[in-house]
């Protein structure tokens, strides 16, 4: 029994051709979905990368793991899927990164691990080392191939061939200076294929691909897969000033930060072409990986999970990157192929119920017959894989959190009149309504049936007053039910310590 756990980075949930996307073509992931299960309402628990991946790897909501932003340490007292599998005798490997910052307590002040958040997830036995957020061995590979050295290796991701780019008035979107067969995506998939081929006992590996994360620069031929003039216009109001009206946090991002989308529509069109091209490059390389599993006899003994950490605004609501409370930053793809014959009857099924990144650690462990630790806020998806539907009592909404603090800079706090610990929001979103609660700012409430674009805040509308109260109460109940369990399942007394595990929700198959 093997596990191939794949994550991409910054991939929006609708960007699969099997979902009818008008531009993106993902034939290999489409085929995986037809041979497995596609989850169409899957949501990340946080943004940006490190908080989201902490939820993905620990099965915990941000309110519990408290890795609140990139560079924030993940408390070492928490387990994760790699630690649990290592304890069961596996040696998990990693090709790519997990955006993990080590718990600094007990380390010397000059420990080099304090200078970055590129440590592998604790429990990973073999990994590709990172430096300055770039794979060390890939950079060495590029130098051996004759590519020029870079003062900052990250620039390899964005350095294009010489010429006039589309955004500047040129006739085409320029390609990345690195050839596709030398790009990090191709390199990491090659490394993963080679490692799997060398295994002679059950294995677990995590392939973590950077793309389609910016900089938005695709290698040839992926830079010319789409006509920039045919790219759709972003979903947004007529100008940033009108967009900024509903909330002070949105006003800050649009008028006082780097996250505002460019006014130059050609730049947005160019970014979309590169974004879609990078997605298709990932799909092509995953096709090579899947074929290698089939050729090597691993296909029918390997659980394959494909997802991503979060989405991307891509100009919607005049925003770029992953942030805030809009669906574009949190709705993400999830495809799982269970090779067990027990899953044959459900192959090709689409699950429209709300699933979350915190469900993946329990699912991976359940597939191996391992119990998820009490810390996990999510639930195993294995029953759905085997029966085609989720258990009775499954959640009826998605939840996520966004912490917008910056420990190194208090500009946002001063602008909004907040303290460091008031820089947070939490979202509860079902099929009809979406409620956004802020620690110390006004709430937001959207009627998604009447306003699917999330433009009209109804929080102060008397017609929605009872609904807003209802969803505020739902938010409170969710937070109370998922508060850190710690030692709450243990009691001391006569006869010694007694522990009784209890589920967070009663589910029945």
MORA-V657948 format. One record per residue. N is the residue number from 1. RES is the residue in one letter. PHI is phi in whole degrees, 0 to 359 (none if undefined). D_CENTER is the distance of its C-alpha to the mean C-alpha in Angstrom with 1 decimal. Layout:
BEGIN
<<N RES PHI D_CENTER> <N RES PHI D_CENTER>>
END
This chain:
BEGIN
<<1 X none 25.4> <2 X 242 22.5> <3 X 229 18.7> <4 X 246 16.5> <5 X 253 12.9> <6 X 250 11.0> <7 X 234 7.5> <8 X 260 7.5> <9 X 225 6.2> <10 X 74 6.4> <11 X 254 7.6> <12 X 291 9.2> <13 X 298 10.0> <14 X 277 13.7> <15 X 275 13.7> <16 X 223 15.4> <17 X 291 19.2> <18 X 293 19.7> <19 X 269 18.6> <20 X 86 21.3> <21 X 300 19.5> <22 X 287 22.6> <23 X 233 21.6> <24 X 291 18.8> <25 X 239 20.2> <26 X 229 18.2> <27 X 298 21.2> <28 X 284 19.8> <29 X 288 16.7> <30 X 300 19.1> <31 X 295 21.5> <32 X 298 19.1> <33 X 295 18.4> <34 X 291 22.2> <35 X 260 22.8> <36 X 221 20.2> <37 X 224 18.4> <38 X 250 16.1> <39 X 257 14.3> <40 X 267 14.7> <41 X 233 13.7> <42 X 258 10.3> <43 X 229 8.4> <44 X 285 5.7> <45 X 263 8.2> <46 X 194 8.0> <47 X 212 7.7> <48 X 279 8.2> <49 X 297 6.8> <50 X 297 9.2> <51 X 300 9.3> <52 X 295 5.7> <53 X 291 6.4> <54 X 297 9.8> <55 X 294 9.2> <56 X 299 7.6> <57 X 273 10.7> <58 X 255 13.3> <59 X 73 12.9> <60 X 241 13.7> <61 X 290 13.2> <62 X 303 13.2> <63 X 299 16.9> <64 X 255 17.6> <65 X 279 15.8> <66 X 61 16.5> <67 X 276 14.3> <68 X 269 14.3> <69 X 201 13.4> <70 X 300 13.1> <71 X 93 16.2> <72 X 286 16.7> <73 X 292 17.8> <74 X 263 16.6> <75 X 307 19.8> <76 X 290 21.3> <77 X 287 22.8> <78 X 274 19.6> <79 X 275 19.1> <80 X 202 16.1> <81 X 299 16.0> <82 X 292 17.6> <83 X 298 20.3> <84 X 295 21.2> <85 X 287 21.5> <86 X 297 23.5> <87 X 295 25.8> <88 X 270 26.4> <89 X 106 27.5> <90 X 276 24.6> <91 X 238 23.8> <92 X 299 20.1> <93 X 244 19.3> <94 X 223 16.5> <95 X 242 16.4> <96 X 125 14.3> <97 X 208 12.7> <98 X 235 10.8> <99 X 55 11.4> <100 X 260 13.8> <101 X 257 16.8> <102 X 290 19.8> <103 X 297 21.7> <104 X 281 24.6> <105 X 294 27.2> <106 X 90 30.1> <107 X 270 29.3> <108 X 292 31.9> <109 X 298 31.4> <110 X 260 31.5> <111 X 295 28.9> <112 X 297 27.0> <113 X 289 23.7> <114 X 279 23.9> <115 X 265 23.5> <116 X 202 19.9> <117 X 236 16.5> <118 X 243 16.3> <119 X 287 17.8> <120 X 290 16.7> <121 X 304 15.5> <122 X 305 18.8> <123 X 108 20.2> <124 X 287 19.3> <125 X 270 22.7> <126 X 234 22.4> <127 X 202 20.0> <128 X 268 20.1> <129 X 296 21.0> <130 X 243 19.4> <131 X 215 21.4> <132 X 55 20.5> <133 X 67 16.9> <134 X 229 18.4> <135 X 297 19.5> <136 X 300 23.2> <137 X 290 24.5> <138 X 293 23.0> <139 X 298 24.9> <140 X 298 28.0> <141 X 298 27.7> <142 X 298 27.7> <143 X 295 30.7> <144 X 295 32.5> <145 X 282 32.0> <146 X 99 33.7> <147 X 289 31.0> <148 X 293 32.0> <149 X 293 30.8> <150 X 239 28.5> <151 X 299 29.1> <152 X 237 25.4> <153 X 305 23.5> <154 X 302 20.4> <155 X 294 22.9> <156 X 301 22.8> <157 X 288 19.6> <158 X 239 21.4> <159 X 288 25.1> <160 X 257 26.6> <161 X 292 30.0> <162 X 295 32.9> <163 X 145 33.7> <164 X 263 33.2> <165 X 284 29.8> <166 X 304 29.3> <167 X 297 28.2> <168 X 262 31.5> <169 X 105 33.6> <170 X 287 33.5> <171 X 271 33.8> <172 X 208 30.6> <173 X 276 27.1> <174 X 290 27.7> <175 X 276 26.0> <176 X 300 24.4> <177 X 292 27.3> <178 X 275 25.8> <179 X 290 26.6> <180 X 302 24.0> <181 X 287 25.4> <182 X 251 24.9> <183 X 295 21.4> <184 X 302 18.8> <185 X 301 17.0> <186 X 296 20.5> <187 X 298 21.4> <188 X 293 18.5> <189 X 295 19.0> <190 X 301 22.7> <191 X 299 22.3> <192 X 294 20.4> <193 X 301 23.0> <194 X 297 25.8> <195 X 295 24.6> <196 X 299 24.3> <197 X 297 27.7> <198 X 269 29.2> <199 X 277 28.3> <200 X 235 31.2> <201 X 210 29.8> <202 X 309 26.7> <203 X 224 23.5> <204 X 225 19.8> <205 X 221 17.5> <206 X 245 13.9> <207 X 261 13.4> <208 X 245 10.6> <209 X 265 11.2> <210 X 291 10.9> <211 X 280 11.7> <212 X 265 11.6> <213 X 306 10.8> <214 X 294 14.2> <215 X 289 17.0> <216 X 279 17.5> <217 X 215 20.1> <218 X 257 20.4> <219 X 286 23.2> <220 X 295 26.1> <221 X 267 26.3> <222 X 289 22.8> <223 X 288 23.9> <224 X 239 26.5> <225 X 290 24.9> <226 X 227 24.9> <227 X 277 27.6> <228 X 300 26.4> <229 X 292 29.1> <230 X 266 27.6> <231 X 291 24.2> <232 X 290 23.7> <233 X 286 24.2> <234 X 298 21.4> <235 X 275 21.5> <236 X 192 23.3> <237 X 287 26.7> <238 X 295 29.5> <239 X 204 28.9> <240 X 300 26.8> <241 X 296 29.6> <242 X 292 29.5> <243 X 295 25.7> <244 X 285 25.9> <245 X 299 28.4> <246 X 295 26.6> <247 X 202 25.2> <248 X 296 25.9> <249 X 292 22.3> <250 X 296 21.8> <251 X 301 25.2> <252 X 298 24.2> <253 X 295 21.2> <254 X 276 23.3> <255 X 238 26.4> <256 X 221 25.8> <257 X 215 22.6> <258 X 277 21.1> <259 X 271 18.5> <260 X 290 21.2> <261 X 293 21.1> <262 X 293 24.1> <263 X 290 27.3> <264 X 287 28.0> <265 X 296 26.8> <266 X 294 27.4> <267 X 294 24.7> <268 X 295 22.2> <269 X 298 23.5> <270 X 296 23.3> <271 X 299 19.6> <272 X 295 18.9> <273 X 302 21.0> <274 X 293 19.2> <275 X 299 15.7> <276 X 294 17.0> <277 X 295 18.9> <278 X 295 16.1> <279 X 297 14.3> <280 X 292 17.7> <281 X 296 18.2> <282 X 301 15.2> <283 X 299 16.7> <284 X 300 20.1> <285 X 288 19.3> <286 X 294 17.6> <287 X 300 20.9> <288 X 297 22.8> <289 X 295 20.9> <290 X 296 21.5> <291 X 295 25.1> <292 X 295 25.6> <293 X 296 24.6> <294 X 293 27.2> <295 X 295 29.8> <296 X 270 29.4> <297 X 79 29.8> <298 X 261 26.4> <299 X 302 25.0> <300 X 269 26.7> <301 X 229 25.9> <302 X 236 22.1> <303 X 283 19.3> <304 X 245 16.5> <305 X 238 12.9> <306 X 238 10.6> <307 X 204 7.0> <308 X 215 3.9> <309 X 273 0.9> <310 X 193 3.2> <311 X 259 6.7> <312 X 205 10.0> <313 X 289 13.4> <314 X 48 15.5> <315 X 89 18.7> <316 X 297 18.3> <317 X 57 20.1> <318 X 60 21.2> <319 X 240 17.9> <320 X 239 15.8> <321 X 85 12.5> <322 X 231 9.9> <323 X 186 12.1> <324 X 73 14.4> <325 X 226 14.5> <326 X 288 14.5> <327 X 302 12.7> <328 X 304 11.7> <329 X 273 9.0> <330 X 232 7.6> <331 X 280 8.8> <332 X 223 6.9> <333 X 282 8.9> <334 X 213 10.0> <335 X 230 13.2> <336 X 229 15.3> <337 X 245 18.7> <338 X 265 21.1> <339 X 283 24.2> <340 X 298 26.4> <341 X 304 29.3> <342 X 296 28.6> <343 X 267 25.6> <344 X 300 27.9> <345 X 291 28.9> <346 X 255 25.4> <347 X 297 24.3> <348 X 86 23.1> <349 X 284 22.4> <350 X 252 20.0> <351 X 255 18.8> <352 X 261 18.6> <353 X 293 18.4> <354 X 285 15.5> <355 X 239 13.1> <356 X 222 10.2> <357 X 301 7.7> <358 X 294 10.8> <359 X 281 12.8> <360 X 284 11.7> <361 X 300 13.7> <362 X 301 16.7> <363 X 293 16.5> <364 X 300 16.6> <365 X 292 19.4> <366 X 300 21.2> <367 X 297 21.4> <368 X 272 23.2> <369 X 79 25.4> <370 X 256 24.1> <371 X 276 23.9> <372 X 286 20.8> <373 X 294 21.8> <374 X 300 22.7> <375 X 297 19.9> <376 X 292 17.3> <377 X 268 16.6> <378 X 261 15.3> <379 X 225 17.5> <380 X 296 18.0> <381 X 266 17.5> <382 X 301 20.4> <383 X 303 23.0> <384 X 294 21.4> <385 X 297 21.2> <386 X 268 24.9> <387 X 246 26.3> <388 X 89 24.3> <389 X 210 23.6> <390 X 279 22.0> <391 X 297 24.5> <392 X 296 26.6> <393 X 94 25.5> <394 X 298 21.7> <395 X 303 19.9> <396 X 248 20.7> <397 X 204 18.1> <398 X 251 14.5> <399 X 227 13.9> <400 X 206 11.7> <401 X 225 12.9> <402 X 220 13.0> <403 X 253 15.3> <404 X 253 17.0> <405 X 287 19.4> <406 X 220 20.5> <407 X 298 22.6> <408 X 273 24.2> <409 X 209 25.1> <410 X 258 26.5> <411 X 301 27.0> <412 X 297 24.7> <413 X 301 26.3> <414 X 295 29.7> <415 X 295 29.0> <416 X 262 27.8> <417 X 69 30.2> <418 X 245 27.6> <419 X 263 27.4> <420 X 306 24.5> <421 X 274 23.8> <422 X 261 24.0> <423 X 270 21.1> <424 X 208 18.7> <425 X 220 17.9> <426 X 224 16.8> <427 X 237 16.3> <428 X 235 17.8> <429 X 222 17.6> <430 X 245 19.6> <431 X 285 21.1> <432 X 248 23.7> <433 X 232 22.9> <434 X 221 20.3> <435 X 242 21.3> <436 X 241 19.9> <437 X 254 21.6> <438 X 250 22.1> <439 X 298 23.8> <440 X 215 26.6> <441 X 230 26.1> <442 X 298 27.1> <443 X 283 24.9> <444 X 234 23.6> <445 X 215 24.3> <446 X 239 23.6> <447 X 265 25.5> <448 X 290 23.0> <449 X 287 25.9> <450 X 273 28.1> <451 X 218 25.5> <452 X 297 22.4> <453 X 278 21.6> <454 X 61 21.5> <455 X 254 24.4> <456 X 252 26.9> <457 X 282 26.5> <458 X 259 28.8> <459 X 299 28.6> <460 X 257 32.2> <461 X 281 33.6> <462 X 305 36.3> <463 X 293 35.6> <464 X 250 32.1> <465 X 303 33.3> <466 X 292 33.3> <467 X 295 29.9> <468 X 301 28.4> <469 X 297 30.2> <470 X 301 29.1> <471 X 282 25.4> <472 X 296 25.9> <473 X 292 27.5> <474 X 299 24.7> <475 X 299 22.3> <476 X 297 24.9> <477 X 297 25.3> <478 X 300 21.5> <479 X 295 21.4> <480 X 294 24.7> <481 X 294 23.8> <482 X 254 20.7> <483 X 300 22.4> <484 X 311 22.3> <485 X 286 24.7> <486 X 49 26.0> <487 X 254 29.4> <488 X 290 30.0> <489 X 266 30.6> <490 X 239 33.3> <491 X 223 36.9> <492 X 260 39.8> <493 X 161 43.4> <494 X 304 46.2> <495 X 90 45.3> <496 X 99 42.4> <497 X 284 38.7> <498 X 237 37.4> <499 X 237 33.7> <500 X 228 32.7> <501 X 290 29.1> <502 X 220 28.4> <503 X 289 25.5> <504 X 283 23.6> <505 X 208 24.4> <506 X 274 27.1> <507 X 245 25.8> <508 X 229 28.5> <509 X 279 28.2>>
END
